[in-house]
Amino acid sequence: MEEENRVNCAKCKSSFDKMFLMGKQGNTEICPMCGAELTDGEEHPDWITWYYYRLPHGSYFLCDELPIRTDHLELVQEFKAPPSDAQGNSDKAKEILRKYVPDAFPETTQAPVSCPWCGSSEYSMLNGGGFFGGGRPRRVCNRCRLDF
């Protein structure tokens, strides 16, 4: 009977009482030790790894690839979520990120697009790599040349 009230983390192998988790953090979905999702063994083979970074000037950004320039970046959270949809939206990933970092990407009016590295709002859209110039379009900062 007591075993039914336990939640196990597959990542760090910790075990917690469900009532403890409800009282401590208000949910039984996130491991308080490592931040992994406690999913009762539910697998999502199509999900990818996302990275949520903090930049030196205090802004944050979310990406689905490891950035080329990692100096001065602080990894806040690494997590699994569905890939971007056909329009390039990562709303589902942001929703899942909020389980780990509740104040990430607050629901507000859309701010102008700016470079996550230097804050410039001047950028160019370029064709992505691939055969015959295919691939998804890339946004490149005109000031620091960061691909975001």
matplotlib code that plots the C-alpha trace (Angstrom):
import matplotlib.pyplot as plt

x = [0.0, 2.8, 4.5, 1.5, 2.3, 5.9, 7.1, 10.5, 12.7, 14.2, 17.0, 18.5, 16.9, 15.5, 12.2, 9.7, 6.4, 3.6, 2.2, 5.7, 5.9, 2.5, 3.3, 6.9, 6.4, 2.7, 2.9, 4.2, 5.5, 9.0, 11.8, 13.1, 16.6, 17.4, 14.5, 13.5, 9.9, 8.3, 6.0, 5.1, 7.1, 5.4, 7.9, 7.9, 10.4, 9.6, 10.6, 13.9, 16.2, 15.7, 18.1, 17.0, 19.9, 20.6, 22.7, 25.1, 22.8, 20.0, 17.8, 16.9, 16.5, 15.3, 16.9, 16.8, 20.4, 23.6, 24.8, 28.2, 29.2, 28.8, 31.0, 29.1, 26.0, 24.5, 22.4, 19.3, 17.4, 17.8, 14.5, 12.7, 9.7, 8.1, 10.0, 8.8, 5.7, 5.6, 5.5, 8.5, 6.5, 7.8, 4.8, 4.5, 8.2, 7.7, 4.6, 6.7, 9.6, 7.2, 6.9, 10.6, 11.0, 7.5, 8.4, 9.9, 8.3, 5.3, 2.1, 2.3, 2.0, 4.6, 7.8, 9.8, 12.3, 15.8, 19.2, 19.5, 23.2, 23.6, 19.9, 20.0, 16.6, 18.4, 18.6, 18.5, 16.6, 18.9, 18.2, 19.3, 21.8, 20.9, 20.8, 20.0, 19.7, 16.8, 16.3, 14.5, 15.2, 17.7, 17.6, 21.1, 21.9, 23.4, 25.5, 27.1, 26.3, 24.7, 22.3, 19.1]
y = [0.0, 2.4, 1.6, 3.1, 6.5, 6.6, 8.3, 7.2, 9.3, 7.4, 9.8, 10.2, 7.1, 9.1, 8.0, 10.4, 10.2, 11.7, 13.7, 15.1, 16.3, 17.9, 19.7, 20.7, 21.8, 21.5, 18.7, 15.2, 15.8, 17.2, 15.5, 18.0, 16.5, 16.7, 18.4, 15.5, 14.9, 12.1, 10.5, 7.1, 5.5, 7.3, 7.6, 10.2, 8.9, 11.8, 14.5, 16.3, 18.0, 21.7, 24.1, 27.2, 29.7, 32.9, 35.5, 37.9, 40.9, 39.0, 37.9, 34.3, 32.2, 28.7, 26.6, 23.1, 22.9, 23.5, 27.0, 27.4, 30.2, 29.0, 31.5, 33.6, 31.4, 29.8, 26.7, 27.1, 24.0, 21.1, 19.2, 17.0, 18.4, 18.1, 19.7, 23.0, 22.8, 23.4, 27.1, 27.1, 27.7, 26.2, 26.9, 23.3, 23.3, 26.6, 25.1, 22.2, 24.4, 26.3, 23.1, 23.4, 27.2, 28.7, 32.3, 31.4, 33.1, 34.8, 35.1, 38.7, 40.7, 39.7, 41.8, 42.7, 40.1, 40.8, 39.0, 36.9, 37.6, 41.4, 42.6, 44.1, 44.1, 44.3, 40.9, 39.2, 36.2, 33.7, 30.4, 27.4, 24.9, 21.8, 20.4, 23.1, 25.8, 24.0, 23.8, 26.2, 29.9, 31.3, 34.6, 36.1, 39.2, 42.0, 43.2, 40.1, 37.5, 35.1, 32.6, 32.6]
z = [0.0, 0.9, -2.5, -4.4, -2.8, -4.1, -7.2, -8.8, -11.0, -13.9, -14.4, -10.9, -9.4, -6.4, -4.8, -3.2, -1.4, -3.6, -0.6, 0.0, -3.6, -3.4, -0.3, -1.3, -4.9, -5.6, -8.2, -8.7, -12.3, -11.7, -9.7, -7.1, -7.2, -10.9, -12.6, -14.8, -15.6, -13.6, -16.3, -15.0, -17.8, -20.7, -23.5, -26.4, -29.0, -31.3, -28.8, -29.0, -26.6, -26.0, -24.3, -22.3, -21.9, -19.9, -21.6, -19.8, -20.2, -18.5, -21.4, -22.1, -25.2, -26.2, -28.9, -30.2, -31.1, -29.2, -30.1, -31.8, -29.5, -25.9, -24.1, -21.6, -21.9, -18.8, -19.4, -17.2, -18.3, -20.6, -21.3, -23.8, -25.8, -29.2, -32.1, -33.6, -35.8, -39.5, -39.0, -36.7, -33.5, -30.3, -28.2, -26.9, -25.9, -24.0, -22.2, -21.1, -20.1, -17.7, -15.7, -14.9, -15.0, -14.2, -15.1, -18.5, -21.5, -19.7, -21.7, -22.9, -26.0, -28.6, -28.3, -31.4, -32.5, -31.3, -31.2, -28.0, -27.9, -28.4, -28.3, -31.7, -33.6, -37.0, -38.7, -42.1, -43.2, -45.1, -46.7, -44.6, -45.6, -47.5, -51.0, -53.6, -50.9, -49.2, -45.5, -43.2, -43.2, -40.7, -38.9, -38.6, -36.6, -38.7, -35.8, -34.2, -37.0, -34.5, -36.1, -34.1]

ax = plt.figure().add_subplot(projection="3d")
ax.plot(x, y, z, "-o")
ax.set_aspect("equal")
plt.show()
